[in-house]
Amino acid sequence: MKIAYIGWGSLIWKQGSLKLRGIWQSDGPYLPVEFARVSQDGRLTLVLCRGVSSVQTLWAYAEEENLNAAQIMFKQI
């Protein structure tokens, strides 16, 4: 199974341990992404928000081909 991550903002330039197959592609879907959440470590975090302008996101295939494993990997970043 091919699994793709959708990203924008710091995930693109600071992906941490997230393993990708290839590079980020710039033709992702337009989504209403906004810095609107403070994460546990105090960082301002991107979330999907109703009522904000949509931005074009990026996407990349996950190295992992198992959906559960890909979800776990994403949660660890």
Secondary structure, DSSP 4 states (H G I P E B T S, - for coil): ---EEEE-THHHH--TT--EEEEEES---EE-EEEEEE-TTS-EEEEE-TTS--EE-EEEEES--SHHHHHHHHHT-
